[in-house]
């Protein structure tokens, strides 16, 4: 029971940190799209990278409280982020490129699935306990 509560608290904090990362991601994406005329996929990559870096730092320090193996954890986190970004880019391309959805709404629509995918992979891989 204690482990379940710990995981729920961990997910809640991951979610809060994720919201902060997503806010940076979406803000960067929107600013780049609006003011630079950058292609939506390039803006997605830039915003996603900024949000990912911030999320790693906050999760490592405050959520999973890991100080060991940071380089390995960071590389794992980046691998998960790359996989998630590929899913995000694919969905975004399909929603905007094929279905002609609004690029801002499409970006928001991709975030739910990406957050769930990232949490589970990062909990199991990036922030697991090393013996």
Secondary structure, DSSP 8 states (H G I E B T S, - for coil): -HHHHHHHHHHHHHHHHHHHHHHHHHHHHHHHHHHH---HHHHHHHHHHHHHHHHHHHIIIIIS---SSHHHHHHHHHHHHHHHHHHHHHHHIIIIIIT---HHHHHHHHHHHHHHHHHHHIIIIIT----
